[in-house]
Amino acid sequence: MDGIVIENLTKTYDKLVALKGVSLEVRAGEVIGLLGPNGAGKSTLMKIVVGILRPTSGSVTVGGYDIVKDPEKAKKAVGYLPENPSLYTGLTVSEFLRFVGKIRSVEDAPLEKKIGESLKTFSLEEKSDALLGSLSKGMKQKVALIAAAIHDPQVMVLDEPLTALDPKTQIFVNGWILSQGKLGKTVLLSTHNLEIVQDYATKIAIIDKGSIIAVGDLQTLRRMADTNKDARLDEVFLKLTEESI
């Protein structure tokens, strides 16, 4: 498969065990919502998937490439939006996107086309020549999303992508994320917004205390939590994480 395959992944910091024996598969075309309490290991897991952190043991393949053994090819296959993206505020929007595109080895003509289409899609055409430092938080988040996808990656890893977005823009971004799955891309989405995961994710993974405690669609998680068949995800989430104590 060309998505994400995580097998028996462990990450320790001295005596602290951040991840312990995590295994998870995200297939092409899937949008998986990664949920967990603060400190559960979500960000550590995502940073290992994109190659920022090195695992203590276990393996991660992204787009068919091992993130440790073949990091260059694995990183080319992934687009990453961190929870707090860093932007060069002294550059204009178009300058920044060209800069990111060049780093990602996108050729000039396809890059200009991609930038133009993306700015139109995200309603940022009028901000093309605006300095990033002059933009609102929501607009900066849109630019960060465009940058993450500028090289047309097969895998998207999104850590709290809805931060600072107004409700209207959240709805648009949710639809954009869903469209990535329909295009055959693999999306790993971490968010505290359970309603968004319930409405848009094709599969849900819950991590707690460094371990995956549940994986499946909402119906599967309802059965695991022994809740009503129409229970909301927040109720299911609370039940499962309480039982993992």
Summary of the structure (lengths in Angstrom):
residues: 245
radius of gyration: 18.2
end to end distance: 33.9
largest distance: 54.3
contacts: 781
relative contact order: 0.17
helix: 40%
strand: 25%
